[in-house]
Amino acid sequence: MLIDFNNLNINQLSFEKEFEQKIKIFLEEWFSDSDTVKVQTSGSTGVPKVFDIEKKKMVNSAEMTCNFLNLKEGNTALICLPVEYISGKMMIVRSIVRKLKLMVADPSVKPIEGLDHEIDFCAMTPLQVENSLDKLHLIKNLIIGGAAVSENLKTKILDKLTTINQQLPTKAFETYGMSETLSHIALKQIAPWLENYFTVFENIAISTDERGCLKVFAPDLNNKVLQTNDLVEIKPSDSPQIGNRQFRFLGRIDNVINSGGAKIFPEELESLVKKEISNEVVFLGKNDENFGQKLIIVIEGEESQELIDKISIIPFEKSFHKPKEIIFTNKIPRTPNGKVNRIELKNIL
């Protein structure tokens, strides 16, 4: 299905599939007299919430992304993310604002399996990208969000794209954002070269609180200063006029593991391990009388001595970063938009 937002007539479109029906419902809500639309959070860090967002602020967010990627009227985009969440809704809003031609694909793990021509823009989760490597070169601008992009996947993306001789190389970015900022507020390039820091869009100010957690002030997107639970390292700017606009994500403070008095950031350890193995891995703190929390690693897949041996020789920075227990599981639970559900995983264990 293709929706041309330069010549839109909803009544002439045939919304047959269930996912297409959800898009129709959102379009009717968007073009209604209401100034707001309802958005659901993913629930990856707590109970899912539904709240109202002003349409004009969603338009501002769409403009930021379209300007950054230099998207123009008539360009082609592809939506393959659930419309219940802000990520899917914003793909539609960007298409409306910039008058794009929007291709519709079910939000499956292989969303571009049938793609046979170049498109200008697409947003996917890391899991979708993992299953779409052979066709990434058909996307001129790719943004990846919903969960952190592992080091292993970054390497696969770079390797795959560099083996293909493209006149205009695919640009791939990891995103940082949340429902309250209406999708992403910062991008970090993965290809054609790899960046270490996220760069925030213009007119967005960042700082940290006493815990080292990121604070965001984006007046075009939200009237409040948004306090996150994301531990970050802000890179000092060389230009006081521009201000600090780059940061490195360390991990969520909710996920910090306190083992024998040492604070451990599981996301950093997961990033290190995923350089060596392709399986999904999650570090957790397991209640322990001696340590308070014992560091364990959960690996998705069948138990393998080869994987155990690989983990045993990983050069962890600290001795207490080495997991004291390795657990294998058939499937690590995820939220509907692809994020690892740590809460559910802890409950299962």
Backbone torsions as a table, in degrees:
resi	resn	phi	psi	omega
1	MET	NA	137.5	178.8
2	LEU	-125.5	129.1	177.5
3	ILE	-113.4	116.1	179.5
4	ASP	-94.4	105.9	-176.6
5	PHE	-80.3	-0.4	171.8
6	ASN	-86.2	-14.2	-179.2
7	ASN	-148.1	63.5	-170.7
8	LEU	-88.5	128.4	170.4
9	ASN	-139.9	98.9	-174.5
10	ILE	-57.7	-36.8	-176.2
11	ASN	-67.2	-21.8	-179.6
12	GLN	-90.1	-6.6	-179.5
13	LEU	-89.4	146.9	179.8
14	SER	-106.6	101.8	-179.9
15	PHE	-93.4	93.4	-172.5
16	GLU	-95.6	-46.4	-176.4
17	LYS	-77.5	163.2	-179.1
18	GLU	-60.4	-42.6	180.0
19	PHE	-65.8	-38.0	178.0
20	GLU	-65.7	-35.2	177.7
21	GLN	-63.3	-37.7	178.5
22	LYS	-65.6	-36.5	176.7
23	ILE	-65.6	-41.2	178.5
24	LYS	-60.9	-43.6	179.6
25	ILE	-60.8	-42.1	179.0
26	PHE	-66.4	-41.3	179.4
27	LEU	-61.3	-40.7	178.1
28	GLU	-64.5	-37.8	177.6
29	GLU	-68.1	-39.8	-177.9
30	TRP	-66.0	-41.8	-177.4
31	PHE	-89.9	11.3	175.7
32	SER	-80.1	177.7	-178.8
33	ASP	-77.1	-12.0	-178.7
34	SER	-66.7	144.7	178.4
35	ASP	-86.1	-5.6	-175.8
36	THR	-131.8	163.4	170.6
37	VAL	-130.9	157.1	-179.3
38	LYS	-91.1	138.2	-179.3
39	VAL	-131.5	140.4	179.0
40	GLN	-107.7	137.6	174.9
41	THR	-80.1	162.9	-174.6
42	SER	-74.9	-28.0	-177.8
43	GLY	82.0	14.8	-178.3
44	SER	-72.2	-22.6	-179.5
45	THR	-119.6	14.4	-179.8
46	GLY	167.0	-163.1	-179.9
47	VAL	-71.6	132.0	178.0
48	PRO	-58.6	141.1	179.8
49	LYS	-123.0	153.5	173.5
50	VAL	-118.7	128.0	179.4
51	PHE	-143.2	163.6	-178.2
52	ASP	-91.5	139.1	177.8
53	ILE	-125.9	137.6	178.9
54	GLU	-68.7	134.2	179.8
55	LYS	-61.9	-37.1	-176.4
56	LYS	-65.6	-31.1	178.3
57	LYS	-74.6	-32.0	175.1
58	MET	-67.0	-36.1	176.2
59	VAL	-63.2	-42.7	178.2
60	ASN	-59.8	-43.5	178.7
61	SER	-62.4	-43.4	-179.9
62	ALA	-61.3	-41.8	179.5
63	GLU	-60.9	-41.2	-179.4
64	MET	-58.9	-47.9	-178.7
65	THR	-67.4	-46.3	-178.1
66	CYS	-62.7	-39.1	178.7
67	ASN	-67.3	-42.8	-179.3
68	PHE	-61.1	-42.1	-177.5
69	LEU	-89.6	-1.4	178.5
70	ASN	58.7	42.6	177.1
71	LEU	-78.0	141.1	-175.5
72	LYS	-123.8	161.0	177.6
73	GLU	-54.7	131.5	179.6
74	GLY	93.5	-11.5	175.6
75	ASN	-64.1	158.6	-178.9
76	THR	-101.8	140.4	176.6
77	ALA	-132.7	162.9	178.7
78	LEU	-132.9	128.8	176.7
79	ILE	-104.1	128.8	178.4
80	CYS	-143.9	25.6	179.5
81	LEU	-115.2	148.1	-178.4
82	PRO	-57.8	133.9	-176.8
83	VAL	-78.1	-12.2	178.0
84	GLU	-65.0	-28.8	-174.2
85	TYR	-103.1	165.2	-176.0
86	ILE	-61.0	-32.7	-178.1
87	SER	-60.5	-44.2	179.3
88	GLY	-72.4	-42.1	179.7
89	LYS	-60.9	-40.6	-177.0
90	MET	-70.0	-27.0	174.5
91	MET	-63.0	-37.8	178.1
92	ILE	-70.9	-43.6	-178.4
93	VAL	-63.6	-40.8	177.1
94	ARG	-60.3	-38.3	179.5
95	SER	-68.1	-36.9	177.8
96	ILE	-67.0	-49.4	-175.1
97	VAL	-63.5	-42.0	-175.4
98	ARG	-99.4	3.6	178.5
99	LYS	55.9	55.8	179.7
100	LEU	-88.6	165.9	170.2
101	LYS	-96.7	112.5	-171.6
102	LEU	-101.8	115.4	173.0
103	MET	-84.1	141.7	-177.3
104	VAL	-111.5	124.5	176.6
105	ALA	-131.1	139.5	178.7
106	ASP	-57.0	141.7	-179.8
107	PRO	-74.4	65.1	179.9
108	SER	-94.4	-179.9	178.2
109	VAL	-78.0	-12.9	176.6
110	LYS	-127.6	67.5	-170.2
111	PRO	-70.7	-25.5	-176.8
112	ILE	-110.8	25.0	-179.2
113	GLU	-57.1	-36.3	-177.7
114	GLY	-95.8	4.2	-178.7
115	LEU	-69.4	129.6	-177.8
116	ASP	-130.2	14.1	177.8
117	HIS	-150.0	164.6	-177.9
118	GLU	-70.7	144.4	171.6
119	ILE	-129.4	162.4	-174.1
120	ASP	-89.0	-24.7	-170.3
121	PHE	-158.3	140.2	175.7
122	CYS	-157.4	149.5	173.7
123	ALA	-120.9	132.8	-179.0
124	MET	-140.4	163.5	171.3
125	THR	-85.6	161.5	176.9
126	PRO	-56.1	-38.7	-179.9
127	LEU	-63.3	-40.0	177.8
128	GLN	-65.6	-41.2	179.2
129	VAL	-63.5	-42.3	179.4
130	GLU	-54.5	-34.9	-178.1
131	ASN	-96.6	10.7	-176.7
132	SER	-131.2	16.7	-172.7
133	LEU	-57.1	-36.1	-175.8
134	ASP	-68.5	-15.5	-176.9
135	LYS	-120.7	8.4	-179.4
136	LEU	-60.4	-29.8	-178.1
137	HIS	-65.4	-13.8	178.3
138	LEU	-82.4	-8.1	-179.3
139	ILE	-105.4	120.4	-177.4
140	LYS	-74.2	-37.7	179.5
141	ASN	-133.2	115.0	-178.1
142	LEU	-119.1	127.7	172.9
143	ILE	-114.4	138.1	-174.7
144	ILE	-120.5	123.1	-177.1
145	GLY	-148.2	-172.7	-179.2
146	GLY	93.4	-26.1	178.4
147	ALA	-163.7	162.6	179.2
148	ALA	-64.9	145.4	176.5
149	VAL	-89.7	118.2	-176.2
150	SER	-67.7	157.2	177.9
151	GLU	-62.2	-36.1	178.9
152	ASN	-62.1	-43.4	-179.9
153	LEU	-69.2	-38.7	176.8
154	LYS	-57.4	-43.6	179.1
155	THR	-63.0	-42.5	178.7
156	LYS	-62.4	-42.0	179.9
157	ILE	-62.3	-48.4	-179.8
158	LEU	-62.7	-45.3	-179.1
159	ASP	-61.8	-43.5	-177.0
160	LYS	-67.2	-43.6	-176.2
161	LEU	-74.4	-31.0	-179.2
162	THR	-76.6	-17.2	177.5
163	THR	-82.7	-9.0	-179.5
164	ILE	-107.3	126.2	-177.6
165	ASN	-80.3	96.2	-179.8
166	GLN	-104.4	134.7	177.4
167	GLN	-65.8	-41.5	173.7
168	LEU	-120.2	99.4	-174.6
169	PRO	-58.9	144.9	175.9
170	THR	-61.1	134.6	173.6
171	LYS	-101.7	123.2	-179.8
172	ALA	-120.2	136.5	-177.0
173	PHE	-131.6	142.6	166.8
174	GLU	-89.4	141.6	-176.3
175	THR	-107.7	155.6	170.5
176	TYR	-130.0	129.3	178.3
177	GLY	179.3	-172.5	-179.4
178	MET	-158.1	170.2	-179.3
179	SER	-58.2	-38.8	-176.6
180	GLU	-68.2	-20.6	176.5
181	THR	-101.6	13.4	176.8
182	LEU	57.6	65.2	-176.2
183	SER	78.1	-147.4	-169.9
184	HIS	-84.5	154.2	174.6
185	ILE	-121.0	-5.2	-177.6
186	ALA	-149.8	150.4	179.4
187	LEU	-130.3	148.7	175.9
188	LYS	-131.5	120.0	-174.6
189	GLN	-72.2	136.9	176.5
190	ILE	-105.7	-38.0	-179.6
191	ALA	-144.6	147.8	8.3
192	PRO	-78.7	-7.0	170.4
193	TRP	-132.4	162.4	-171.3
194	LEU	-103.4	124.0	177.6
195	GLU	-102.0	154.1	-179.5
196	ASN	-97.7	-20.8	-175.2
197	TYR	-120.8	145.0	169.6
198	PHE	-75.2	144.0	174.4
199	THR	-116.4	125.1	-177.6
200	VAL	-81.0	155.1	177.5
201	PHE	-68.4	166.8	179.0
202	GLU	-65.1	153.2	179.2
203	ASN	65.8	25.8	174.6
204	ILE	-124.4	127.2	-179.2
205	ALA	-108.2	138.3	179.1
206	ILE	-125.6	150.7	176.6
207	SER	-157.9	-177.6	177.2
208	THR	-128.2	155.3	175.5
209	ASP	-91.7	-172.3	-176.1
210	GLU	-65.7	-17.7	178.4
211	ARG	-86.1	-13.6	-174.3
212	GLY	92.4	13.1	-179.3
213	CYS	-90.8	145.8	-174.4
214	LEU	-68.5	135.9	170.9
215	LYS	-115.9	137.4	-175.5
216	VAL	-125.8	129.4	171.6
217	PHE	-120.0	107.8	-178.7
218	ALA	-126.5	81.3	-172.8
219	PRO	-59.1	-26.0	178.6
220	ASP	-75.4	-14.7	-176.3
221	LEU	-114.6	-33.0	-178.0
222	ASN	-153.9	134.0	-176.0
223	ASN	-72.7	-17.7	-175.9
224	LYS	-98.4	156.9	167.9
225	VAL	-77.0	121.7	-175.0
226	LEU	-91.9	120.1	177.7
227	GLN	-96.2	118.2	179.2
228	THR	-97.8	171.5	171.0
229	ASN	-107.6	25.5	-179.2
230	ASP	-96.5	117.6	176.8
231	LEU	-76.0	128.5	-176.2
232	VAL	-136.7	164.6	170.6
233	GLU	-119.3	114.6	-179.4
234	ILE	-88.1	130.1	-179.7
235	LYS	-82.8	121.6	179.5
236	PRO	-60.4	138.2	-178.9
237	SER	-84.0	145.4	175.6
238	ASP	-77.8	-14.6	-177.0
239	SER	-122.7	109.6	178.7
240	PRO	-58.9	-29.1	-179.3
241	GLN	-66.5	-37.0	-178.8
242	ILE	-80.1	-36.4	-179.1
243	GLY	85.3	174.9	179.4
244	ASN	-77.8	117.8	-175.4
245	ARG	-126.6	5.8	-179.1
246	GLN	-127.0	143.6	178.7
247	PHE	-150.0	157.8	176.2
248	ARG	-114.6	129.3	-179.7
249	PHE	-80.7	128.4	179.7
250	LEU	-101.0	-36.7	-179.1
251	GLY	154.3	168.5	178.0
252	ARG	-84.4	137.0	-179.2
253	ILE	-64.7	-27.3	176.6
254	ASP	-62.4	-29.3	-174.6
255	ASN	-93.2	-6.0	-177.6
256	VAL	-59.7	133.9	-178.5
257	ILE	-103.9	127.0	177.7
258	ASN	-103.3	102.6	-176.5
259	SER	-116.2	107.6	-179.7
260	GLY	62.0	30.6	179.7
261	GLY	90.2	-8.3	178.8
262	ALA	-94.9	133.1	177.5
263	LYS	-88.7	128.0	-176.7
264	ILE	-121.2	129.7	177.3
265	PHE	-94.4	105.1	-175.1
266	PRO	-61.5	-34.7	-178.1
267	GLU	-61.6	-36.9	179.1
268	GLU	-67.2	-40.1	178.9
269	LEU	-67.3	-39.1	178.5
270	GLU	-62.8	-39.9	178.6
271	SER	-63.0	-40.1	179.4
272	LEU	-66.2	-46.1	-177.7
273	VAL	-65.5	-36.4	-176.7
274	LYS	-72.9	-6.7	171.0
275	LYS	-74.3	-22.8	-174.2
276	GLU	-104.0	-31.6	-179.1
277	ILE	-130.3	152.7	-175.9
278	SER	-91.0	-14.5	-179.3
279	ASN	-65.6	150.5	171.5
280	GLU	-67.6	134.9	179.0
281	VAL	-133.3	148.9	177.6
282	VAL	-137.7	128.4	173.5
283	PHE	-93.4	135.5	-179.9
284	LEU	-136.4	161.3	173.6
285	GLY	-102.2	121.3	179.4
286	LYS	-103.5	131.5	-178.2
287	ASN	-52.5	132.9	-176.0
288	ASP	-148.4	136.3	-176.8
289	GLU	-65.2	-36.1	-175.9
290	ASN	-82.7	-44.2	-174.0
291	PHE	-98.5	-10.1	-171.2
292	GLY	84.0	-60.2	171.3
293	GLN	-134.3	130.5	178.1
294	LYS	-97.9	129.9	-178.5
295	LEU	-73.6	123.4	176.6
296	ILE	-127.9	159.7	175.6
297	ILE	-123.5	133.8	177.2
298	VAL	-108.2	125.8	-178.1
299	ILE	-114.2	131.6	177.9
300	GLU	-83.0	124.3	178.9
301	GLY	130.6	179.1	-179.4
302	GLU	-71.9	147.3	179.0
303	GLU	-59.9	133.6	-173.9
304	SER	-142.9	125.5	177.0
305	GLN	-66.4	-32.0	178.3
306	GLU	-61.0	-42.9	178.8
307	LEU	-67.9	-39.9	178.5
308	ILE	-61.1	-42.2	179.6
309	ASP	-65.6	-39.6	179.2
310	LYS	-62.9	-41.6	-179.5
311	ILE	-67.3	-33.6	-177.4
312	SER	-67.0	-22.5	-177.8
313	ILE	-106.9	6.3	176.9
314	ILE	-67.5	131.9	-177.4
315	PRO	-80.1	76.7	177.0
316	PHE	-64.8	142.9	-176.4
317	GLU	-64.0	-39.4	-179.7
318	LYS	-118.6	150.9	-180.0
319	SER	-64.0	-32.8	-179.1
320	PHE	-79.2	-0.5	174.0
321	HIS	-81.6	-15.3	-179.8
322	LYS	-76.9	124.4	-176.6
323	PRO	-61.6	141.0	179.6
324	LYS	-89.4	-7.7	178.4
325	GLU	-153.7	140.5	177.9
326	ILE	-117.0	124.6	-178.9
327	ILE	-120.4	133.0	176.2
328	PHE	-104.0	142.9	177.5
329	THR	-140.8	146.5	-179.1
330	ASN	-62.3	-39.0	-175.9
331	LYS	-150.0	127.4	174.0
332	ILE	-85.1	126.4	-176.8
333	PRO	-65.5	143.5	179.0
334	ARG	-130.6	157.1	173.4
335	THR	-76.5	166.8	-178.6
336	PRO	-56.9	-25.6	-179.8
337	ASN	-98.2	16.5	168.8
338	GLY	98.4	-5.5	-179.7
339	LYS	-75.7	146.2	173.3
340	VAL	-64.1	130.1	-179.9
341	ASN	-95.8	90.8	-176.1
342	ARG	-65.2	-35.6	-179.1
343	ILE	-62.2	-48.3	-179.7
344	GLU	-65.6	-38.6	179.8
345	LEU	-62.5	-42.0	177.6
346	LYS	-62.0	-41.9	179.7
347	ASN	-63.0	-40.4	179.5
348	ILE	-63.5	-43.3	-178.4
349	LEU	-68.7	NA	NA
